Amino acid sequence: MEGDDWKESSLFSVKEKAVIRWAEEVSNLTAKENDLAFEEMRRYFSTEQLVSLTVLCGMWNMTGRVAEALHLVVEPPGGRIAFQEGSAE
C-alpha cells in the first residue's frame, strides 16, 4: 500500500482510517486547522484516548527526527540502533 491508498482500502475500518488521518495531521502539523479530523476522532475516542494517541504520534515523530539528526539506522525487529557506516562518532 502506498501514499493515500489506505483511504480507499477495505482493509481498514472507518475508525482505523480516522486514526491514520489523525496521525498524518499530527505529523504534518496540520491537526490544529483540521476541525473535521478532530471531530472525527472525538466521535470515536474519549478525551483520554485522543490525548494518548496524539502523544504517541508526537513521540514517534520526535524519535524519527532524533534518529535522523544522529544518523541512526533503525534495524529490523530484534536488531538495535547503530550509527551509519562512515558517519561521525
Chimera marker file (.cmm) of the C-alpha trace (Angstrom):
<marker_set name="trace">
<marker id="1" x="0.000" y="0.000" z="0.000" r="1" g="1" b="0" radius="0.5"/>
<marker id="2" x="1.385" y="3.393" z="-0.955" r="1" g="1" b="0" radius="0.5"/>
<marker id="3" x="0.562" y="7.025" z="-0.346" r="1" g="1" b="0" radius="0.5"/>
<marker id="4" x="-3.135" y="7.601" z="0.240" r="1" g="1" b="0" radius="0.5"/>
<marker id="5" x="-4.205" y="4.081" z="-0.801" r="1" g="1" b="0" radius="0.5"/>
<marker id="6" x="-5.393" y="3.457" z="2.765" r="1" g="1" b="0" radius="0.5"/>
<marker id="7" x="-8.243" y="5.947" z="2.261" r="1" g="1" b="0" radius="0.5"/>
<marker id="8" x="-9.982" y="3.673" z="-0.253" r="1" g="1" b="0" radius="0.5"/>
<marker id="9" x="-8.827" y="0.363" z="1.207" r="1" g="1" b="0" radius="0.5"/>
<marker id="10" x="-11.286" y="-2.121" z="2.671" r="1" g="1" b="0" radius="0.5"/>
<marker id="11" x="-8.529" y="-3.340" z="4.988" r="1" g="1" b="0" radius="0.5"/>
<marker id="12" x="-9.258" y="-0.563" z="7.492" r="1" g="1" b="0" radius="0.5"/>
<marker id="13" x="-12.433" y="0.269" z="9.372" r="1" g="1" b="0" radius="0.5"/>
<marker id="14" x="-13.772" y="3.818" z="9.449" r="1" g="1" b="0" radius="0.5"/>
<marker id="15" x="-12.388" y="4.148" z="12.977" r="1" g="1" b="0" radius="0.5"/>
<marker id="16" x="-8.929" y="2.945" z="11.895" r="1" g="1" b="0" radius="0.5"/>
<marker id="17" x="-8.968" y="5.374" z="8.978" r="1" g="1" b="0" radius="0.5"/>
<marker id="18" x="-9.758" y="8.180" z="11.426" r="1" g="1" b="0" radius="0.5"/>
<marker id="19" x="-6.639" y="7.249" z="13.415" r="1" g="1" b="0" radius="0.5"/>
<marker id="20" x="-4.453" y="7.138" z="10.292" r="1" g="1" b="0" radius="0.5"/>
<marker id="21" x="-5.820" y="10.503" z="9.153" r="1" g="1" b="0" radius="0.5"/>
<marker id="22" x="-5.202" y="11.960" z="12.628" r="1" g="1" b="0" radius="0.5"/>
<marker id="23" x="-1.626" y="10.604" z="12.687" r="1" g="1" b="0" radius="0.5"/>
<marker id="24" x="-0.980" y="12.280" z="9.329" r="1" g="1" b="0" radius="0.5"/>
<marker id="25" x="-2.467" y="15.572" z="10.532" r="1" g="1" b="0" radius="0.5"/>
<marker id="26" x="-0.338" y="15.496" z="13.698" r="1" g="1" b="0" radius="0.5"/>
<marker id="27" x="2.784" y="14.545" z="11.724" r="1" g="1" b="0" radius="0.5"/>
<marker id="28" x="2.202" y="17.262" z="9.118" r="1" g="1" b="0" radius="0.5"/>
<marker id="29" x="1.497" y="19.886" z="11.806" r="1" g="1" b="0" radius="0.5"/>
<marker id="30" x="-1.972" y="20.490" z="10.324" r="1" g="1" b="0" radius="0.5"/>
<marker id="31" x="-4.131" y="18.980" z="13.087" r="1" g="1" b="0" radius="0.5"/>
<marker id="32" x="-4.942" y="22.384" z="14.574" r="1" g="1" b="0" radius="0.5"/>
<marker id="33" x="-6.541" y="23.581" z="11.316" r="1" g="1" b="0" radius="0.5"/>
<marker id="34" x="-8.441" y="20.369" z="10.564" r="1" g="1" b="0" radius="0.5"/>
<marker id="35" x="-11.629" y="20.538" z="12.614" r="1" g="1" b="0" radius="0.5"/>
<marker id="36" x="-13.137" y="17.657" z="10.636" r="1" g="1" b="0" radius="0.5"/>
<marker id="37" x="-10.333" y="15.257" z="11.599" r="1" g="1" b="0" radius="0.5"/>
<marker id="38" x="-10.541" y="16.399" z="15.229" r="1" g="1" b="0" radius="0.5"/>
<marker id="39" x="-14.325" y="15.963" z="15.347" r="1" g="1" b="0" radius="0.5"/>
<marker id="40" x="-13.991" y="12.524" z="13.786" r="1" g="1" b="0" radius="0.5"/>
<marker id="41" x="-11.523" y="11.482" z="16.484" r="1" g="1" b="0" radius="0.5"/>
<marker id="42" x="-13.818" y="12.851" z="19.204" r="1" g="1" b="0" radius="0.5"/>
<marker id="43" x="-16.643" y="10.732" z="17.758" r="1" g="1" b="0" radius="0.5"/>
<marker id="44" x="-14.672" y="7.505" z="18.198" r="1" g="1" b="0" radius="0.5"/>
<marker id="45" x="-12.419" y="8.186" z="21.178" r="1" g="1" b="0" radius="0.5"/>
<marker id="46" x="-12.625" y="9.588" z="24.682" r="1" g="1" b="0" radius="0.5"/>
<marker id="47" x="-10.576" y="12.657" z="25.569" r="1" g="1" b="0" radius="0.5"/>
<marker id="48" x="-8.064" y="10.429" z="27.357" r="1" g="1" b="0" radius="0.5"/>
<marker id="49" x="-7.724" y="8.152" z="24.329" r="1" g="1" b="0" radius="0.5"/>
<marker id="50" x="-7.363" y="11.111" z="21.959" r="1" g="1" b="0" radius="0.5"/>
<marker id="51" x="-4.630" y="12.602" z="24.128" r="1" g="1" b="0" radius="0.5"/>
<marker id="52" x="-2.829" y="9.238" z="24.289" r="1" g="1" b="0" radius="0.5"/>
<marker id="53" x="-2.979" y="8.747" z="20.511" r="1" g="1" b="0" radius="0.5"/>
<marker id="54" x="-1.791" y="12.312" z="19.897" r="1" g="1" b="0" radius="0.5"/>
<marker id="55" x="1.120" y="11.977" z="22.346" r="1" g="1" b="0" radius="0.5"/>
<marker id="56" x="2.056" y="8.659" z="20.731" r="1" g="1" b="0" radius="0.5"/>
<marker id="57" x="2.132" y="10.328" z="17.296" r="1" g="1" b="0" radius="0.5"/>
<marker id="58" x="4.272" y="13.133" z="18.680" r="1" g="1" b="0" radius="0.5"/>
<marker id="59" x="6.690" y="10.725" z="20.340" r="1" g="1" b="0" radius="0.5"/>
<marker id="60" x="7.190" y="8.736" z="17.122" r="1" g="1" b="0" radius="0.5"/>
<marker id="61" x="7.744" y="11.955" z="15.191" r="1" g="1" b="0" radius="0.5"/>
<marker id="62" x="10.314" y="13.056" z="17.764" r="1" g="1" b="0" radius="0.5"/>
<marker id="63" x="12.004" y="9.645" z="17.628" r="1" g="1" b="0" radius="0.5"/>
<marker id="64" x="12.282" y="9.839" z="13.845" r="1" g="1" b="0" radius="0.5"/>
<marker id="65" x="13.703" y="13.351" z="13.923" r="1" g="1" b="0" radius="0.5"/>
<marker id="66" x="16.253" y="12.480" z="16.603" r="1" g="1" b="0" radius="0.5"/>
<marker id="67" x="17.292" y="9.315" z="14.740" r="1" g="1" b="0" radius="0.5"/>
<marker id="68" x="17.720" y="11.255" z="11.501" r="1" g="1" b="0" radius="0.5"/>
<marker id="69" x="19.725" y="14.021" z="13.172" r="1" g="1" b="0" radius="0.5"/>
<marker id="70" x="22.065" y="11.478" z="14.765" r="1" g="1" b="0" radius="0.5"/>
<marker id="71" x="22.418" y="9.486" z="11.513" r="1" g="1" b="0" radius="0.5"/>
<marker id="72" x="20.914" y="6.430" z="13.226" r="1" g="1" b="0" radius="0.5"/>
<marker id="73" x="19.599" y="3.471" z="11.299" r="1" g="1" b="0" radius="0.5"/>
<marker id="74" x="16.724" y="1.576" z="12.844" r="1" g="1" b="0" radius="0.5"/>
<marker id="75" x="17.325" y="-2.077" z="12.179" r="1" g="1" b="0" radius="0.5"/>
<marker id="76" x="14.782" y="-4.902" z="11.832" r="1" g="1" b="0" radius="0.5"/>
<marker id="77" x="12.986" y="-6.261" z="14.920" r="1" g="1" b="0" radius="0.5"/>
<marker id="78" x="15.483" y="-7.886" z="17.234" r="1" g="1" b="0" radius="0.5"/>
<marker id="79" x="18.207" y="-5.619" z="15.895" r="1" g="1" b="0" radius="0.5"/>
<marker id="80" x="19.493" y="-2.474" z="17.533" r="1" g="1" b="0" radius="0.5"/>
<marker id="81" x="20.036" y="1.143" z="16.605" r="1" g="1" b="0" radius="0.5"/>
<marker id="82" x="23.509" y="1.766" z="15.213" r="1" g="1" b="0" radius="0.5"/>
<marker id="83" x="25.404" y="4.661" z="13.663" r="1" g="1" b="0" radius="0.5"/>
<marker id="84" x="25.562" y="4.544" z="9.883" r="1" g="1" b="0" radius="0.5"/>
<marker id="85" x="28.910" y="3.489" z="8.496" r="1" g="1" b="0" radius="0.5"/>
<marker id="86" x="31.052" y="6.492" z="7.682" r="1" g="1" b="0" radius="0.5"/>
<marker id="87" x="29.192" y="8.933" z="9.932" r="1" g="1" b="0" radius="0.5"/>
<marker id="88" x="30.968" y="10.903" z="12.624" r="1" g="1" b="0" radius="0.5"/>
<marker id="89" x="31.026" y="9.183" z="16.013" r="1" g="1" b="0" radius="0.5"/>
<link id1="1" id2="2" r="1" g="1" b="0" radius="0.2"/>
<link id1="2" id2="3" r="1" g="1" b="0" radius="0.2"/>
<link id1="3" id2="4" r="1" g="1" b="0" radius="0.2"/>
<link id1="4" id2="5" r="1" g="1" b="0" radius="0.2"/>
<link id1="5" id2="6" r="1" g="1" b="0" radius="0.2"/>
<link id1="6" id2="7" r="1" g="1" b="0" radius="0.2"/>
<link id1="7" id2="8" r="1" g="1" b="0" radius="0.2"/>
<link id1="8" id2="9" r="1" g="1" b="0" radius="0.2"/>
<link id1="9" id2="10" r="1" g="1" b="0" radius="0.2"/>
<link id1="10" id2="11" r="1" g="1" b="0" radius="0.2"/>
<link id1="11" id2="12" r="1" g="1" b="0" radius="0.2"/>
<link id1="12" id2="13" r="1" g="1" b="0" radius="0.2"/>
<link id1="13" id2="14" r="1" g="1" b="0" radius="0.2"/>
<link id1="14" id2="15" r="1" g="1" b="0" radius="0.2"/>
<link id1="15" id2="16" r="1" g="1" b="0" radius="0.2"/>
<link id1="16" id2="17" r="1" g="1" b="0" radius="0.2"/>
<link id1="17" id2="18" r="1" g="1" b="0" radius="0.2"/>
<link id1="18" id2="19" r="1" g="1" b="0" radius="0.2"/>
<link id1="19" id2="20" r="1" g="1" b="0" radius="0.2"/>
<link id1="20" id2="21" r="1" g="1" b="0" radius="0.2"/>
<link id1="21" id2="22" r="1" g="1" b="0" radius="0.2"/>
<link id1="22" id2="23" r="1" g="1" b="0" radius="0.2"/>
<link id1="23" id2="24" r="1" g="1" b="0" radius="0.2"/>
<link id1="24" id2="25" r="1" g="1" b="0" radius="0.2"/>
<link id1="25" id2="26" r="1" g="1" b="0" radius="0.2"/>
<link id1="26" id2="27" r="1" g="1" b="0" radius="0.2"/>
<link id1="27" id2="28" r="1" g="1" b="0" radius="0.2"/>
<link id1="28" id2="29" r="1" g="1" b="0" radius="0.2"/>
<link id1="29" id2="30" r="1" g="1" b="0" radius="0.2"/>
<link id1="30" id2="31" r="1" g="1" b="0" radius="0.2"/>
<link id1="31" id2="32" r="1" g="1" b="0" radius="0.2"/>
<link id1="32" id2="33" r="1" g="1" b="0" radius="0.2"/>
<link id1="33" id2="34" r="1" g="1" b="0" radius="0.2"/>
<link id1="34" id2="35" r="1" g="1" b="0" radius="0.2"/>
<link id1="35" id2="36" r="1" g="1" b="0" radius="0.2"/>
<link id1="36" id2="37" r="1" g="1" b="0" radius="0.2"/>
<link id1="37" id2="38" r="1" g="1" b="0" radius="0.2"/>
<link id1="38" id2="39" r="1" g="1" b="0" radius="0.2"/>
<link id1="39" id2="40" r="1" g="1" b="0" radius="0.2"/>
<link id1="40" id2="41" r="1" g="1" b="0" radius="0.2"/>
<link id1="41" id2="42" r="1" g="1" b="0" radius="0.2"/>
<link id1="42" id2="43" r="1" g="1" b="0" radius="0.2"/>
<link id1="43" id2="44" r="1" g="1" b="0" radius="0.2"/>
<link id1="44" id2="45" r="1" g="1" b="0" radius="0.2"/>
<link id1="45" id2="46" r="1" g="1" b="0" radius="0.2"/>
<link id1="46" id2="47" r="1" g="1" b="0" radius="0.2"/>
<link id1="47" id2="48" r="1" g="1" b="0" radius="0.2"/>
<link id1="48" id2="49" r="1" g="1" b="0" radius="0.2"/>
<link id1="49" id2="50" r="1" g="1" b="0" radius="0.2"/>
<link id1="50" id2="51" r="1" g="1" b="0" radius="0.2"/>
<link id1="51" id2="52" r="1" g="1" b="0" radius="0.2"/>
<link id1="52" id2="53" r="1" g="1" b="0" radius="0.2"/>
<link id1="53" id2="54" r="1" g="1" b="0" radius="0.2"/>
<link id1="54" id2="55" r="1" g="1" b="0" radius="0.2"/>
<link id1="55" id2="56" r="1" g="1" b="0" radius="0.2"/>
<link id1="56" id2="57" r="1" g="1" b="0" radius="0.2"/>
<link id1="57" id2="58" r="1" g="1" b="0" radius="0.2"/>
<link id1="58" id2="59" r="1" g="1" b="0" radius="0.2"/>
<link id1="59" id2="60" r="1" g="1" b="0" radius="0.2"/>
<link id1="60" id2="61" r="1" g="1" b="0" radius="0.2"/>
<link id1="61" id2="62" r="1" g="1" b="0" radius="0.2"/>
<link id1="62" id2="63" r="1" g="1" b="0" radius="0.2"/>
<link id1="63" id2="64" r="1" g="1" b="0" radius="0.2"/>
<link id1="64" id2="65" r="1" g="1" b="0" radius="0.2"/>
<link id1="65" id2="66" r="1" g="1" b="0" radius="0.2"/>
<link id1="66" id2="67" r="1" g="1" b="0" radius="0.2"/>
<link id1="67" id2="68" r="1" g="1" b="0" radius="0.2"/>
<link id1="68" id2="69" r="1" g="1" b="0" radius="0.2"/>
<link id1="69" id2="70" r="1" g="1" b="0" radius="0.2"/>
<link id1="70" id2="71" r="1" g="1" b="0" radius="0.2"/>
<link id1="71" id2="72" r="1" g="1" b="0" radius="0.2"/>
<link id1="72" id2="73" r="1" g="1" b="0" radius="0.2"/>
<link id1="73" id2="74" r="1" g="1" b="0" radius="0.2"/>
<link id1="74" id2="75" r="1" g="1" b="0" radius="0.2"/>
<link id1="75" id2="76" r="1" g="1" b="0" radius="0.2"/>
<link id1="76" id2="77" r="1" g="1" b="0" radius="0.2"/>
<link id1="77" id2="78" r="1" g="1" b="0" radius="0.2"/>
<link id1="78" id2="79" r="1" g="1" b="0" radius="0.2"/>
<link id1="79" id2="80" r="1" g="1" b="0" radius="0.2"/>
<link id1="80" id2="81" r="1" g="1" b="0" radius="0.2"/>
<link id1="81" id2="82" r="1" g="1" b="0" radius="0.2"/>
<link id1="82" id2="83" r="1" g="1" b="0" radius="0.2"/>
<link id1="83" id2="84" r="1" g="1" b="0" radius="0.2"/>
<link id1="84" id2="85" r="1" g="1" b="0" radius="0.2"/>
<link id1="85" id2="86" r="1" g="1" b="0" radius="0.2"/>
<link id1="86" id2="87" r="1" g="1" b="0" radius="0.2"/>
<link id1="87" id2="88" r="1" g="1" b="0" radius="0.2"/>
<link id1="88" id2="89" r="1" g="1" b="0" radius="0.2"/>
</marker_set>
